[in-house]
């Protein structure tokens, strides 16, 4: 094999990353395709039995009035209402209105929505826990309500960039019969249905800091619209309650006032449009819905009960229920709204609907009309089944000639899926035909059996996936893994060979150590655990356990490294050669204690979030304590960083200027904390936004300035006095004075840049993270510093083990900040700090920064890790060049994270492929895969920063050295050539 030069290493690494990116793209394109739908829209044919000859006929377009009359004639069901008011309360959990587990809501919640509760008690309203399908974000849930279809999983990504809905839907059907529609509220409606609304006033749904104006913008038009008679559909989409949840959670002090505000809106609509109705005025139906629920923290996106528990409330002029229990203890699915409203208003059910009509809403109809509604719903679902199951054919059935129970031929349905569906449909049709002849009882139950079976199968059916794309994607990721592991193997082999040349054999032990085996075992155990949905949901326990165990093994190695009799004479040992061992023990002890605190800070995951933890205890203690901890963490962060920078002994004036400059953004962040931040709300207002934007600009300028200026201001040659007092320069091999001086200058520059990365990243997190996470950010920094100090004191372990240990710390810290593998734990509120209006790009970047605070901190720390390593690794041998130095500096810190992430990415891709038919493929495994892909992006960005920083620093020092030492021209040229 040819030697692994710096240029060859770089080229192969970039190629492996590109191959991996292509593989991930191919796999995601194949595994998450757009769900197949029937083209076109339902028309007059939907009111006839599924028949090929009739179904394939194309009917000429009808003018709206004529089409409306035609639908009424064909449906045989008179429209129950003339006008519809659809009130969407974004994020409202159904249990806030209807209670949970047979119990009514708490007294505080019932008092907050007293008028709505009175309607339920009087039977004038009937409510349902309408289960929403994941992902529980606004755009796909609105699609489900108006089309009855369940969209693809990647709708969670399209939620931030909504496109027009082209599938058959209720609004399109209403528009085709000449309805005039008005929309007030979430602008998502305007993006989904451009050009359909006669009047509209949209507001952004993503600017979550606004909890007041976003709803006032809707209500200010309400009185005007209720007094007008020129609309048929009025959509009101209130966002404030969802924003309150994002900011302060379910128990926010703003929640009760917001519920009271929504109750007043319901009261106003009911008193102005429902109560005064008579035979002369047009009949109006008010439907109050929510698109999704929310977790205790106010987030959503996952599949937990709290997130999928959405509300649908029907309020009309007739009485729906006899008592409170029958009006509240009902369940349905969110997709059931579409067929229910379509049949109530006399329009065809959308073609791709998988919902079942809500039967209790049709009690005012005659028995014939109720059965007709069930029949129309059955025909629509049968057409959809025939499209999804090409071999299905239930049209040869003839219902004539059956007149009594004995001759009906009703059979118990079993067999293949095709046979079962045909059997259920046949039974319902037989009973319906016989019921018309008054020979059997009502066939309602038979219709419901067919509708329920068809709806469940269509809702859970896995989409067909192109095998070629999946195979190519997996193959590309495996190839990338092989390339990266070949590179890391060659690099480690070269490092071992270099160590043998530099160090005596008595200081080295051959073979594998327990901690090295365990380091690889961590990855293997994670790969195995990926096949269990429970382990995926509670992955944080694996990371905490594995990280703590790894550092306990390292602690054991330190204990074993003491010579015999040392522990009995600790005083003499501290004064002697084992001083470094005791320093390493203290570093590991601090790391383990910090890890235990982080482990108990948040009860992450899915199943055990209700258990007590430190964050819940502090929140119960009060916001003043949280703010005090927030300020204290910020001050400690500043002090620690300034002290670390002061340890540099060269260019004292330059270091003092750097310390002064570093204090400015720290003081601004502390000002922002004191003035604008608390534990119950997100900073908002012009002053808070301006200060946050100022902090962003200063952090960006100072980070860039430090990286660019540090290699130019740090001296290339350092005096012997400075060299001898350098606090971290120690090596067990002799280095000539010129090389030693050069290495110290280079490492001083990298050390300063590393501190800038860590300090500014932590300051950014102090600004963006929830206040309760300020202490974990500080503890994560202390953990990483302790790990690097442990590695810098002696050549104890192989470099890949040290880098992997820091990477594991970053992943464990990811869960210590309250993150999990469900989309509900993404902090949306913090992504709008410093933004005066919604920006998909900027808020997405901030959301990524908040979510991946800990992994990115670990990756950025690799820059400082390079500066604290034993310089013996970086000594340039004879006939070598700066390319060799660069390879030894950044080789392992860049390749090890890429390799570890590549293994987990490839393994989980294969797991997801194997679990494609699993019950939890969309609720557990698919969200996890999105997190794995986002982690991959995080690793790419972190490794890129480390590599560019190392290359730039070496390039500048080679240029400066060339100017001062003409004999080093060839070395400088070789680096540029590399």
C-alpha positions, 0 to 999 in steps of 0.5 A: 500500500502506498504511504498515507500522505496528507493529500491522499488522506484528505482526498480519500476522506472527502470522497468517503463523505461524498459517497456517504451523503449520496447514499443517505440521499438515495435511501431517504428518497426511497424510504420516505417517498411521497405517499401515492394518491389517486389523481383527480377529484371526486365528482358525481361518480362518487355517488354511484357504486364502484363500477368500471364503466361508470367510473371511467367516464369523464363528465363535462364540467358543471357550473357551481349552482348546477353541480351543487344541485346535482350533488344533492340529488345524487347523494339522497341526503339533504345538507344538514347545514348551509354554512360552516365555521371551522375554528382551529385552536392550535395545540389544544389538547382534547383533555383540556376540554373533555378530560382524560380516562373518564375523568373531567378536566380540572376545575381550573380548566373547566372554569377557564372554558366555562361557556364551552363546558356549559354547551357540553353539559346541555347537550348542545355540543358533542366532543371527541378525542380525535387521535392525530397521526404522527408527525404532530405538526400543523401542516400535515394535520391540516391536510388530514382534516380537510382531505382525510388522508395521512401524509408521508412522514417527511411532511414534518420537514415540509411543515416549514416550507408549505406548498399548495395542496393538490390532492382532493380536499374539502375546500376544493369541493366547496369551491367547486359548488360556489362557496365563498370562503374567508380565512383568518389566522395561520398563513399555512392555509393560504399556502395550502389553498392559494386563490380560494379565499374571498377575504383573508388575513394571515399571520406567521405560525412560526414566530412563537414569541408572539402570544397576543397579537397573533390571536388579536389579529384574528379576533379583530375581524370576527365581529365584522365577519359574523355580521356578514352573510356573503360567506359559506365557510369561515376558517379561524386559526388561533395560534396563541395557545400553541405559542404559550405551550412552546414558551412555558409548557402546559402549566404556563401562567399564560395558559389559563388566560389564553383558554379564557380568550378562546372560550370567549370566541366560542361564546361570541360565535355561538350567541351570534350565529347559532342561537338566533337561527330559525327556519329563515336564516341559514343554518350554521355549524361551528366545529372547534378542532385542534391540529395536535396536542402538546407535551408537558413542556409544550412541544409536539411532533412525536407520537405520545398520547399527549401530542396526538390527543387533538380535539373535535367539537361539534356545536350546532342548533340541535341537541347532540347528547343526552348527558355530559358523559355521552358528550365528552367520552368519545373517541375518533380519528382526525381523518374522520373529520373530512368524510363527516363534513363532506356528507353533512354539507352534500359534497363528495368525500375526497378521493384519498380519504381513509377516515370513517364518518362520525355516526353520532353527528347524523342522528337527526337524519332518517334511518335511510339517510344514515345508511346512505351516508355509510354506503357512500363512505364504503364506496369511497373506501372501496375505490381506494382499496382497489387502487392500493390492492390491484387484485381486489375485485368486489363488484361481481356481487349481486344483491337481488333475490335475498329476502330472509335471514336464512338465505342471505349468505352472511359469512364469517370473514377470514382469509387473505386481505383481499378476501376479507375486505370483499367479504365484509363489504359483501355482508354490509351490502347484503344486509342493506339490500335485505333491510330495504325489504324489511327482512332484517335488522339495521346493517349499521354494524356490518357497515362499521365492520367494513369501514373500520377494517378498511380505514385501519389497513389504509392508515397503517399500510407501508408505502411501496419502496423502490428496492434499487434506491434502497440497495444503492443507498445502503451499498454507498454507506457501507463503501464509505464506512470501509474507506474511513476505517481503512484510513483510520487503520493506516493512520493508527498504524503509522502513529504506533510505528512513530511511537516505537521510534520515539519511545522505549519499549519499557513504557509500552505494552503490547496487545489490546487493553480492556478500555480499548475493547470497551471503547469499540464495544460501546459502538457495537452495543449501540448498534445492537440496541437499535433493533429495539423500539424501547431502547431507541426511545430510552437511548439516553440510558445507554450513553450515560452508562457507557460513558461513565463505565469507560471513564471508570475503566480509565480511573482503574488504569490510573490506580493500577499504574502506581508503583507498589507502595505508592498508595501507602506513602501518598505524601512522598508520591505527590512530591515525586514522579506520580504527581501527574497520576494524581492530577489525572485521578482528580480530573477523572473524579470531577468528570464522573461527578459532573456526569452523575449530576447531568444524568439526573438533570433531565429524565429524558426519553419517552416513557419516564419523563414524569419521574422527578429530576433536578430540573423539575425540582428547580422549576418547583422552587421558583424562577428566581432560583433558576435565574440565579443559577443562570447568572452563576453559570454565565459568570463561572463560564467567563471566569473559567475561560479567561483563566484558561487564556491567561495560562498562555505565557507568550505575548502578554499584551496580546493576551490581555487584549484578547481577555478584554475582548472576550469579556464583552460578549460575556457581559452582554449575555449576562445583561440579556439574562438579567434583563430579559430572560426567565424560566416561564417565557422567551425573551421578546420585545425590541430591546431583547431582539436588538441585544440578541442580534448584537451578541450574534454579530459580536460573537461572529466577528470575534470568532472569525477574528481570533481564528484569522489573527491568532496565527499571525500574532503568536510568535513563531520562535519562543525564547527559552524562558517562555518555553521552559515555563509553558504550562502544558509543554512536556515530552518524554523525547528530546526535541531540538530547540528550533523545532521545540520553539516552533511547536510551542508557537503553533500550539499556543495559537491553536490553544487560543483558537480552541478556547475561542470556539468553546467559550463563544459556543457556550455563550451562545448556548447560554443565550439560546437554551432554556434557562434550566439548561445553563448549568448543564452547559457549564458542566459539559464544558468542565467534563470536556476540559477534564477529559482533555487535561487527563489526556494531556498528562502523559502518554497513557492511551492511544489517541483514537481512544481519547478522541472517541471518549470525548465524542461519547461525552458529547453524545451523552450530553445531548440527552443531558440537555433534555433531548430525545429521539422524539421530535417533541423535545426540539426547542422551537421557542429558543430558535426565535431569540433575536429574530424580529420576524419569521425566517425559515433559514435563520430559525432552522439554523438556531434550532439546529444549534440548540439541539446539537449544542453538546455534540458540536461542543465536543467536536469543537473541543478537538481544536484545543485537544490538539494543542494539549497533546504530547508534542512528541506526536507532532515532531517533524522527522527528517525528510518530512514536511508540514503535511506530515505535521498537519496529518498527525495533528488533525488526522485522528480528531477528524477521522475518529468522529467520522468513523464512529458516526458512519458506523451508527448511520449505516447500522441504523439505516439497515435496521430501519430497512429491516423494521419497515413493516414494524408497528412503530416504524413511523412513530419511533424508528423514523424520527430516530433516523432523522436524528441520526441524519442530523447528527451526521450533518453536525459531525460534518460541520464540526470536522470541517471546522477542525480541519480548516482551523488546523490547515490554516494555522499550519499554513500561516506558520509555514509562511511566517517561518519561511520568511524568517528561515530561508532553509525551510522553504521546501517545507512550506512549499510542501504544505501548500502542495499538500 
